[in-house]
Amino acid sequence: MELEKLISAIEVIERREEIIKPITGLAYHSGRVKSGSLFVCIKGYKTDGHLYLKQAVENGAVAAVVEQFQDDIKVPQYRVNDSRSALAALADIFYGHPSRQLKLTGITATNGKTTTTYMAHTILEAHGIKTGMIGTVIYKTGSKILASDLTTPESLDLHAYFREMVDNGLTHAVMEVSSSGLELKRVGSVAFDIVVVNNISREHIDLHGSFENYFKAKASLARNAGAHQWAVFNMDCPYSAALSRETKAHVFTYGLKNKEADCIVEDLDLSTGRARFNVVLKNKAVAEQFALQPDSFLIELPVLGLHSVYNAMAAILVGLLHGIPAATIQKALHEFRGVERRFELIFEDQYKVIDDHFANAGNINVTLETLQMMDYKKLVLVYAIRGSRGVTVNRENAEAIAAWAPKLGLEKVLATTSTDYVGEKDYVTPEECQVFKEIMASAGLKAEIHELLSEAIAGGLAEAGQDDVILLAGCQGMDYGASVCLEQISKLRPDLPQDRVFAALKNRVAGV
């Protein structure tokens, strides 16, 4: 593509030199530069692309987009205010505006982005729609499925994936939109048709600097939506509900508790952990616009959790906005097998073992509220303290556990720093461990701290009896928890067939 055509897509403040030769590609990583590339210097959380411009030129870059001119580099440079926004706009035009050629849904939430995206994808595919997917676990651009590196890829990669989807004959796509993806302009120049805000609660405080900054990033997905788009909101979440009044998009809402929402839940039964409920569409105007019939239908989920109901409702509304019949939605969700580590039932015999991501206070609250609604004798909690994520999130997580403990009859927590499995970036610091201990002590809860994940899980299994629930809870430190636990169960229960014990691990994509 001619450089001038590319540059016309961005606002250039000042230029240094000019070239007229075609650009063969774009790059933001010096190691991916090829001969004839336009290199875009972007600033990240940890490094600055301007530091690598010399290397990019040595690798074949013939021009650069910068925020500050680099005097020692002798290639044409184009100075912009925001190179991240520029990268997104350049990628969009270079790949031929691919997101405009897809019916695209973007889903954001503090908790549930992955499951909601999978559910929406399942519903669309069940209707015979060829659908791509971008998210925490995988990128799917057709027959090709890749394990993902980032929840929301860098804008250049994202537009390239959209191009692949279009070239592979896909017509629709669903994607997770993370707070980092929004703040770092990774979804810049992306043409969404539907945006979804499932919930917003405290998370990534140390990364964004404050909850206000985190909320501002999340909110931008709805606030930037235009009048030609649809926006779906969870009215039980006060932050999501507030955003429903701050968007120019057409609004479609849902709620379990808020009965004023456009689409509500009635007759919810979670006694087995698996939800059964009626979906009631109250907004007749939406029903008529999309020819939605009937206005009430039953949903039975094979996956566990109250949070699964919220995720399902968001996905159901996405399906309804695509005009998908209720019968198709019912069948798709009834056959949905869930996403790994999202309140996943990994073993069920004399006791149940549930594996949950348990990332933040909002996630913890929904998970433990589900357990309160389930029938079992005793809860055994094995919790992986979050490593290298800061004192704030660990204090809030501990406080959430402490608040639910008396409601669940919980007197003890088996906690672990998971030193036998975590890498350097996930080590639990002494301060993080200490704040957890302090909160447990102040709540009168016994905290049994294990350095080894394997020992903590062994302790949990030793305490579990008939009709109890063991909850493997935590993020990076508990990623190997399911395999460790099932290996220990297989030794404790040699009478059980191995394929039955390890069935939950069979279809995992990115987990272990």
Secondary structure, 3 states (H helix, E strand, C coil): CEHHHHHCCCCCCEEECCCCCECCEEECCHHHCCCCEEEECCECCCCEHHHHHHHHHHCCCCEEEECCCCCCCCCCEEECCCHHHHHHHHHHHHCCCHHHHCEEEEEECCCCHHHHHHHHHHHHHHCCCCEEEECCCEEECCCCEEECCCCCCCHHHHHHHHHHHHHCCCCEEEEECCHHHHHCCCCCCCCCCEEEECCCCCCCHHHHCCHHHHHHHHHHHHHCCCCCCEEEEECCCHHHHHHCCCCCCEEEEEECCCCCCCEEEEEEECCCCEEEEEEEECCHHHHHHCCCCCCEEEEEEEEECHHHHHHHHHHHHHHHHCCCCHHHHHHHHHCCCCCCCCCEEEEECCCEEEEECCCCHHHHHHHHHHHHHCCCCCEEEEEECCCCCCHHHHHHHHHHHHHHHHHHCCCEEEEECCCCCCCHHHCCCHHHHHHHHHHHHHCCCEEEEECCHHHHHHHHHHHCCCCCEEEEECCHHHCCHHHHHHHHHHHHCCCCCHHHHCHHHCCCCCCC
